[in-house]
Amino acid sequence: MNQVMPTIESTDAAGTTAAENPRCAACPHPWATHDRIAMRFCTATTSGGHHRGCVCGS
């Protein structure tokens, strides 16, 4: 099974190398707050190029 994770985007406005709280590429929530279901859903959303609602519990 190919497990593709969505990319994360830096929330820092300045040109830093890494953000402290990276955001999910599929929804507005921090990646660290995703549970297993939300990770899977957002991964599928990003991989499939879908634009759909969020299932994150945060």
PDB file of N, CA, C and O in Angstrom:
ATOM      1  N   MET A   1       0.841  -1.177   0.000  1.00  0.00           N
ATOM      2  CA  MET A   1       0.000   0.000   0.000  1.00  0.00           C
ATOM      3  C   MET A   1       0.885   1.238   0.000  1.00  0.00           C
ATOM      4  O   MET A   1       1.818   1.341   0.796  1.00  0.00           O
ATOM      5  N   ASN A   2       0.601   2.143  -0.862  1.00  0.00           N
ATOM      6  CA  ASN A   2       1.361   3.379  -0.960  1.00  0.00           C
ATOM      7  C   ASN A   2       0.775   4.398   0.011  1.00  0.00           C
ATOM      8  O   ASN A   2      -0.373   4.813  -0.147  1.00  0.00           O
ATOM      9  N   GLN A   3       1.542   4.801   1.002  1.00  0.00           N
ATOM     10  CA  GLN A   3       1.072   5.767   1.983  1.00  0.00           C
ATOM     11  C   GLN A   3       1.670   7.127   1.668  1.00  0.00           C
ATOM     12  O   GLN A   3       2.857   7.361   1.893  1.00  0.00           O
ATOM     13  N   VAL A   4       0.854   8.008   1.153  1.00  0.00           N
ATOM     14  CA  VAL A   4       1.294   9.349   0.799  1.00  0.00           C
ATOM     15  C   VAL A   4       0.746  10.309   1.846  1.00  0.00           C
ATOM     16  O   VAL A   4      -0.453  10.314   2.124  1.00  0.00           O
ATOM     17  N   MET A   5       1.609  11.106   2.414  1.00  0.00           N
ATOM     18  CA  MET A   5       1.195  12.082   3.412  1.00  0.00           C
ATOM     19  C   MET A   5       1.095  13.445   2.746  1.00  0.00           C
ATOM     20  O   MET A   5       1.898  13.769   1.871  1.00  0.00           O
ATOM     21  N   PRO A   6       0.107  14.253   3.158  1.00  0.00           N
ATOM     22  CA  PRO A   6       0.027  15.586   2.580  1.00  0.00           C
ATOM     23  C   PRO A   6       1.222  16.419   3.008  1.00  0.00           C
ATOM     24  O   PRO A   6       1.840  16.168   4.043  1.00  0.00           O
ATOM     25  N   THR A   7       1.527  17.394   2.209  1.00  0.00           N
ATOM     26  CA  THR A   7       2.633  18.275   2.559  1.00  0.00           C
ATOM     27  C   THR A   7       2.179  19.237   3.646  1.00  0.00           C
ATOM     28  O   THR A   7       0.984  19.469   3.829  1.00  0.00           O
ATOM     29  N   ILE A   8       3.131  19.782   4.350  1.00  0.00           N
ATOM     30  CA  ILE A   8       2.818  20.788   5.346  1.00  0.00           C
ATOM     31  C   ILE A   8       3.400  22.106   4.884  1.00  0.00           C
ATOM     32  O   ILE A   8       4.426  22.144   4.206  1.00  0.00           O
ATOM     33  N   GLU A   9       2.739  23.179   5.256  1.00  0.00           N
ATOM     34  CA  GLU A   9       3.158  24.497   4.829  1.00  0.00           C
ATOM     35  C   GLU A   9       3.563  25.314   6.044  1.00  0.00           C
ATOM     36  O   GLU A   9       2.907  25.254   7.084  1.00  0.00           O
ATOM     37  N   SER A  10       4.624  26.064   5.918  1.00  0.00           N
ATOM     38  CA  SER A  10       5.093  26.915   7.003  1.00  0.00           C
ATOM     39  C   SER A  10       4.085  28.021   7.267  1.00  0.00           C
ATOM     40  O   SER A  10       3.545  28.615   6.334  1.00  0.00           O
ATOM     41  N   THR A  11       3.835  28.295   8.535  1.00  0.00           N
ATOM     42  CA  THR A  11       2.946  29.395   8.902  1.00  0.00           C
ATOM     43  C   THR A  11       3.717  30.662   9.221  1.00  0.00           C
ATOM     44  O   THR A  11       3.118  31.693   9.526  1.00  0.00           O
ATOM     45  N   ASP A  12       5.060  30.596   9.153  1.00  0.00           N
ATOM     46  CA  ASP A  12       5.893  31.759   9.436  1.00  0.00           C
ATOM     47  C   ASP A  12       5.899  32.716   8.247  1.00  0.00           C
ATOM     48  O   ASP A  12       6.067  32.299   7.101  1.00  0.00           O
ATOM     49  N   ALA A  13       5.715  33.992   8.531  1.00  0.00           N
ATOM     50  CA  ALA A  13       5.766  34.988   7.466  1.00  0.00           C
ATOM     51  C   ALA A  13       7.212  35.295   7.077  1.00  0.00           C
ATOM     52  O   ALA A  13       7.501  35.602   5.920  1.00  0.00           O
ATOM     53  N   ALA A  14       8.104  35.211   8.041  1.00  0.00           N
ATOM     54  CA  ALA A  14       9.523  35.464   7.769  1.00  0.00           C
ATOM     55  C   ALA A  14      10.130  34.247   7.083  1.00  0.00           C
ATOM     56  O   ALA A  14       9.541  33.166   7.111  1.00  0.00           O
ATOM     57  N   GLY A  15      11.271  34.401   6.483  1.00  0.00           N
ATOM     58  CA  GLY A  15      11.910  33.318   5.746  1.00  0.00           C
ATOM     59  C   GLY A  15      12.666  32.346   6.629  1.00  0.00           C
ATOM     60  O   GLY A  15      13.881  32.203   6.492  1.00  0.00           O
ATOM     61  N   THR A  16      11.974  31.682   7.524  1.00  0.00           N
ATOM     62  CA  THR A  16      12.614  30.693   8.386  1.00  0.00           C
ATOM     63  C   THR A  16      12.600  29.336   7.708  1.00  0.00           C
ATOM     64  O   THR A  16      11.891  29.143   6.721  1.00  0.00           O
ATOM     65  N   THR A  17      13.369  28.401   8.222  1.00  0.00           N
ATOM     66  CA  THR A  17      13.453  27.079   7.600  1.00  0.00           C
ATOM     67  C   THR A  17      12.327  26.154   8.019  1.00  0.00           C
ATOM     68  O   THR A  17      11.953  25.265   7.254  1.00  0.00           O
ATOM     69  N   ALA A  18      11.773  26.335   9.210  1.00  0.00           N
ATOM     70  CA  ALA A  18      10.679  25.473   9.657  1.00  0.00           C
ATOM     71  C   ALA A  18       9.766  26.246  10.598  1.00  0.00           C
ATOM     72  O   ALA A  18      10.222  27.067  11.393  1.00  0.00           O
ATOM     73  N   ALA A  19       8.497  25.976  10.499  1.00  0.00           N
ATOM     74  CA  ALA A  19       7.529  26.597  11.390  1.00  0.00           C
ATOM     75  C   ALA A  19       7.407  25.762  12.662  1.00  0.00           C
ATOM     76  O   ALA A  19       7.622  24.550  12.639  1.00  0.00           O
ATOM     77  N   GLU A  20       7.066  26.403  13.752  1.00  0.00           N
ATOM     78  CA  GLU A  20       6.881  25.668  14.995  1.00  0.00           C
ATOM     79  C   GLU A  20       5.628  24.814  14.943  1.00  0.00           C
ATOM     80  O   GLU A  20       5.613  23.705  15.477  1.00  0.00           O
ATOM     81  N   ASN A  21       4.578  25.312  14.309  1.00  0.00           N
ATOM     82  CA  ASN A  21       3.309  24.600  14.213  1.00  0.00           C
ATOM     83  C   ASN A  21       2.904  24.469  12.748  1.00  0.00           C
ATOM     84  O   ASN A  21       2.088  25.255  12.267  1.00  0.00           O
ATOM     85  N   PRO A  22       3.453  23.498  12.035  1.00  0.00           N
ATOM     86  CA  PRO A  22       3.102  23.358  10.618  1.00  0.00           C
ATOM     87  C   PRO A  22       1.620  23.059  10.432  1.00  0.00           C
ATOM     88  O   PRO A  22       1.011  22.352  11.235  1.00  0.00           O
ATOM     89  N   ARG A  23       1.062  23.593   9.386  1.00  0.00           N
ATOM     90  CA  ARG A  23      -0.355  23.401   9.064  1.00  0.00           C
ATOM     91  C   ARG A  23      -0.517  22.315   8.018  1.00  0.00           C
ATOM     92  O   ARG A  23       0.386  22.046   7.226  1.00  0.00           O
ATOM     93  N   CYS A  24      -1.664  21.709   8.032  1.00  0.00           N
ATOM     94  CA  CYS A  24      -2.017  20.691   7.041  1.00  0.00           C
ATOM     95  C   CYS A  24      -2.273  21.384   5.701  1.00  0.00           C
ATOM     96  O   CYS A  24      -2.781  22.505   5.665  1.00  0.00           O
ATOM     97  N   ALA A  25      -1.926  20.727   4.619  1.00  0.00           N
ATOM     98  CA  ALA A  25      -2.157  21.286   3.285  1.00  0.00           C
ATOM     99  C   ALA A  25      -3.617  21.156   2.858  1.00  0.00           C
ATOM    100  O   ALA A  25      -4.043  21.817   1.912  1.00  0.00           O
ATOM    101  N   ALA A  26      -4.389  20.310   3.547  1.00  0.00           N
ATOM    102  CA  ALA A  26      -5.772  20.067   3.153  1.00  0.00           C
ATOM    103  C   ALA A  26      -6.785  20.853   3.979  1.00  0.00           C
ATOM    104  O   ALA A  26      -7.900  21.097   3.516  1.00  0.00           O
ATOM    105  N   CYS A  27      -6.414  21.253   5.193  1.00  0.00           N
ATOM    106  CA  CYS A  27      -7.353  21.957   6.063  1.00  0.00           C
ATOM    107  C   CYS A  27      -6.598  23.012   6.874  1.00  0.00           C
ATOM    108  O   CYS A  27      -5.368  23.047   6.832  1.00  0.00           O
ATOM    109  N   PRO A  28      -7.301  23.864   7.603  1.00  0.00           N
ATOM    110  CA  PRO A  28      -6.632  24.952   8.320  1.00  0.00           C
ATOM    111  C   PRO A  28      -6.033  24.574   9.672  1.00  0.00           C
ATOM    112  O   PRO A  28      -5.534  25.447  10.382  1.00  0.00           O
ATOM    113  N   HIS A  29      -6.071  23.315  10.037  1.00  0.00           N
ATOM    114  CA  HIS A  29      -5.613  22.911  11.366  1.00  0.00           C
ATOM    115  C   HIS A  29      -4.135  22.541  11.397  1.00  0.00           C
ATOM    116  O   HIS A  29      -3.584  22.099  10.389  1.00  0.00           O
ATOM    117  N   PRO A  30      -3.491  22.722  12.549  1.00  0.00           N
ATOM    118  CA  PRO A  30      -2.096  22.284  12.686  1.00  0.00           C
ATOM    119  C   PRO A  30      -2.006  20.771  12.494  1.00  0.00           C
ATOM    120  O   PRO A  30      -2.872  20.031  12.961  1.00  0.00           O
ATOM    121  N   TRP A  31      -0.965  20.315  11.812  1.00  0.00           N
ATOM    122  CA  TRP A  31      -0.801  18.885  11.533  1.00  0.00           C
ATOM    123  C   TRP A  31      -0.729  18.073  12.824  1.00  0.00           C
ATOM    124  O   TRP A  31      -1.222  16.945  12.869  1.00  0.00           O
ATOM    125  N   ALA A  32      -0.122  18.630  13.877  1.00  0.00           N
ATOM    126  CA  ALA A  32       0.055  17.910  15.139  1.00  0.00           C
ATOM    127  C   ALA A  32      -1.267  17.599  15.842  1.00  0.00           C
ATOM    128  O   ALA A  32      -1.305  16.715  16.698  1.00  0.00           O
ATOM    129  N   THR A  33      -2.341  18.296  15.507  1.00  0.00           N
ATOM    130  CA  THR A  33      -3.632  18.059  16.157  1.00  0.00           C
ATOM    131  C   THR A  33      -4.458  16.981  15.465  1.00  0.00           C
ATOM    132  O   THR A  33      -5.525  16.622  15.963  1.00  0.00           O
ATOM    133  N   HIS A  34      -4.001  16.461  14.345  1.00  0.00           N
ATOM    134  CA  HIS A  34      -4.738  15.439  13.607  1.00  0.00           C
ATOM    135  C   HIS A  34      -4.662  14.087  14.313  1.00  0.00           C
ATOM    136  O   HIS A  34      -3.589  13.654  14.734  1.00  0.00           O
ATOM    137  N   ASP A  35      -5.817  13.424  14.435  1.00  0.00           N
ATOM    138  CA  ASP A  35      -5.809  12.043  14.899  1.00  0.00           C
ATOM    139  C   ASP A  35      -5.619  11.143  13.679  1.00  0.00           C
ATOM    140  O   ASP A  35      -5.450  11.644  12.567  1.00  0.00           O
ATOM    141  N   ARG A  36      -5.645   9.834  13.870  1.00  0.00           N
ATOM    142  CA  ARG A  36      -5.377   8.909  12.760  1.00  0.00           C
ATOM    143  C   ARG A  36      -6.393   9.045  11.626  1.00  0.00           C
ATOM    144  O   ARG A  36      -6.027   8.973  10.453  1.00  0.00           O
ATOM    145  N   ILE A  37      -7.655   9.241  11.969  1.00  0.00           N
ATOM    146  CA  ILE A  37      -8.695   9.379  10.940  1.00  0.00           C
ATOM    147  C   ILE A  37      -8.504  10.677  10.164  1.00  0.00           C
ATOM    148  O   ILE A  37      -8.598  10.688   8.937  1.00  0.00           O
ATOM    149  N   ALA A  38      -8.238  11.763  10.872  1.00  0.00           N
ATOM    150  CA  ALA A  38      -8.026  13.050  10.201  1.00  0.00           C
ATOM    151  C   ALA A  38      -6.783  13.013   9.317  1.00  0.00           C
ATOM    152  O   ALA A  38      -6.791  13.569   8.219  1.00  0.00           O
ATOM    153  N   MET A  39      -5.709  12.361   9.785  1.00  0.00           N
ATOM    154  CA  MET A  39      -4.501  12.227   8.956  1.00  0.00           C
ATOM    155  C   MET A  39      -4.815  11.487   7.665  1.00  0.00           C
ATOM    156  O   MET A  39      -4.391  11.891   6.583  1.00  0.00           O
ATOM    157  N   ARG A  40      -5.556  10.409   7.792  1.00  0.00           N
ATOM    158  CA  ARG A  40      -5.895   9.611   6.607  1.00  0.00           C
ATOM    159  C   ARG A  40      -6.789  10.406   5.653  1.00  0.00           C
ATOM    160  O   ARG A  40      -6.570  10.399   4.442  1.00  0.00           O
ATOM    161  N   PHE A  41      -7.788  11.086   6.197  1.00  0.00           N
ATOM    162  CA  PHE A  41      -8.712  11.872   5.388  1.00  0.00           C
ATOM    163  C   PHE A  41      -7.980  13.001   4.662  1.00  0.00           C
ATOM    164  O   PHE A  41      -8.166  13.193   3.460  1.00  0.00           O
ATOM    165  N   CYS A  42      -7.154  13.742   5.387  1.00  0.00           N
ATOM    166  CA  CYS A  42      -6.429  14.859   4.772  1.00  0.00           C
ATOM    167  C   CYS A  42      -5.388  14.372   3.769  1.00  0.00           C
ATOM    168  O   CYS A  42      -5.132  15.034   2.763  1.00  0.00           O
ATOM    169  N   THR A  43      -4.792  13.220   4.042  1.00  0.00           N
ATOM    170  CA  THR A  43      -3.850  12.631   3.091  1.00  0.00           C
ATOM    171  C   THR A  43      -4.565  12.286   1.791  1.00  0.00           C
ATOM    172  O   THR A  43      -4.068  12.596   0.708  1.00  0.00           O
ATOM    173  N   ALA A  44      -5.722  11.650   1.891  1.00  0.00           N
ATOM    174  CA  ALA A  44      -6.498  11.291   0.702  1.00  0.00           C
ATOM    175  C   ALA A  44      -6.989  12.538  -0.025  1.00  0.00           C
ATOM    176  O   ALA A  44      -7.002  12.575  -1.255  1.00  0.00           O
ATOM    177  N   THR A  45      -7.387  13.546   0.718  1.00  0.00           N
ATOM    178  CA  THR A  45      -7.850  14.796   0.117  1.00  0.00           C
ATOM    179  C   THR A  45      -6.746  15.441  -0.713  1.00  0.00           C
ATOM    180  O   THR A  45      -6.974  15.852  -1.850  1.00  0.00           O
ATOM    181  N   THR A  46      -5.555  15.527  -0.141  1.00  0.00           N
ATOM    182  CA  THR A  46      -4.424  16.134  -0.840  1.00  0.00           C
ATOM    183  C   THR A  46      -3.965  15.279  -2.013  1.00  0.00           C
ATOM    184  O   THR A  46      -3.709  15.796  -3.100  1.00  0.00           O
ATOM    185  N   SER A  47      -3.860  13.977  -1.794  1.00  0.00           N
ATOM    186  CA  SER A  47      -3.382  13.064  -2.845  1.00  0.00           C
ATOM    187  C   SER A  47      -4.309  13.041  -4.047  1.00  0.00           C
ATOM    188  O   SER A  47      -3.858  12.980  -5.191  1.00  0.00           O
ATOM    189  N   GLY A  48      -5.610  13.092  -3.778  1.00  0.00           N
ATOM    190  CA  GLY A  48      -6.584  13.019  -4.853  1.00  0.00           C
ATOM    191  C   GLY A  48      -6.924  14.359  -5.467  1.00  0.00           C
ATOM    192  O   GLY A  48      -7.683  14.424  -6.434  1.00  0.00           O
ATOM    193  N   GLY A  49      -6.373  15.430  -4.920  1.00  0.00           N
ATOM    194  CA  GLY A  49      -6.665  16.759  -5.452  1.00  0.00           C
ATOM    195  C   GLY A  49      -8.093  17.197  -5.182  1.00  0.00           C
ATOM    196  O   GLY A  49      -8.652  18.002  -5.927  1.00  0.00           O
ATOM    197  N   HIS A  50      -8.685  16.669  -4.114  1.00  0.00           N
ATOM    198  CA  HIS A  50     -10.072  17.002  -3.777  1.00  0.00           C
ATOM    199  C   HIS A  50     -10.140  18.287  -2.963  1.00  0.00           C
ATOM    200  O   HIS A  50      -9.163  18.689  -2.331  1.00  0.00           O
ATOM    201  N   HIS A  51     -11.276  18.908  -2.985  1.00  0.00           N
ATOM    202  CA  HIS A  51     -11.569  20.077  -2.155  1.00  0.00           C
ATOM    203  C   HIS A  51     -12.847  19.738  -1.411  1.00  0.00           C
ATOM    204  O   HIS A  51     -13.950  19.894  -1.936  1.00  0.00           O
ATOM    205  N   ARG A  52     -12.683  19.273  -0.185  1.00  0.00           N
ATOM    206  CA  ARG A  52     -13.852  18.860   0.580  1.00  0.00           C
ATOM    207  C   ARG A  52     -13.700  19.312   2.019  1.00  0.00           C
ATOM    208  O   ARG A  52     -12.651  19.817   2.418  1.00  0.00           O
ATOM    209  N   GLY A  53     -14.750  19.127   2.788  1.00  0.00           N
ATOM    210  CA  GLY A  53     -14.767  19.569   4.178  1.00  0.00           C
ATOM    211  C   GLY A  53     -13.731  18.874   5.040  1.00  0.00           C
ATOM    212  O   GLY A  53     -12.924  18.080   4.557  1.00  0.00           O
ATOM    213  N   CYS A  54     -13.770  19.181   6.298  1.00  0.00           N
ATOM    214  CA  CYS A  54     -12.773  18.703   7.247  1.00  0.00           C
ATOM    215  C   CYS A  54     -13.411  17.725   8.229  1.00  0.00           C
ATOM    216  O   CYS A  54     -14.579  17.881   8.587  1.00  0.00           O
ATOM    217  N   VAL A  55     -12.658  16.723   8.665  1.00  0.00           N
ATOM    218  CA  VAL A  55     -13.121  15.788   9.689  1.00  0.00           C
ATOM    219  C   VAL A  55     -12.292  15.906  10.959  1.00  0.00           C
ATOM    220  O   VAL A  55     -12.443  15.099  11.876  1.00  0.00           O
ATOM    221  N   CYS A  56     -11.436  16.884  11.019  1.00  0.00           N
ATOM    222  CA  CYS A  56     -10.562  17.056  12.178  1.00  0.00           C
ATOM    223  C   CYS A  56     -11.396  17.355  13.421  1.00  0.00           C
ATOM    224  O   CYS A  56     -12.395  18.072  13.362  1.00  0.00           O
ATOM    225  N   GLY A  57     -10.970  16.798  14.526  1.00  0.00           N
ATOM    226  CA  GLY A  57     -11.667  17.015  15.782  1.00  0.00           C
ATOM    227  C   GLY A  57     -11.278  18.313  16.470  1.00  0.00           C
ATOM    228  O   GLY A  57     -11.822  18.642  17.524  1.00  0.00           O
ATOM    229  N   SER A  58     -10.351  19.047  15.890  1.00  0.00           N
ATOM    230  CA  SER A  58      -9.894  20.288  16.542  1.00  0.00           C
ATOM    231  C   SER A  58     -10.656  21.488  16.047  1.00  0.00           C
ATOM    232  O   SER A  58     -10.400  22.608  16.490  1.00  0.00           O
TER     233      SER A  58
END
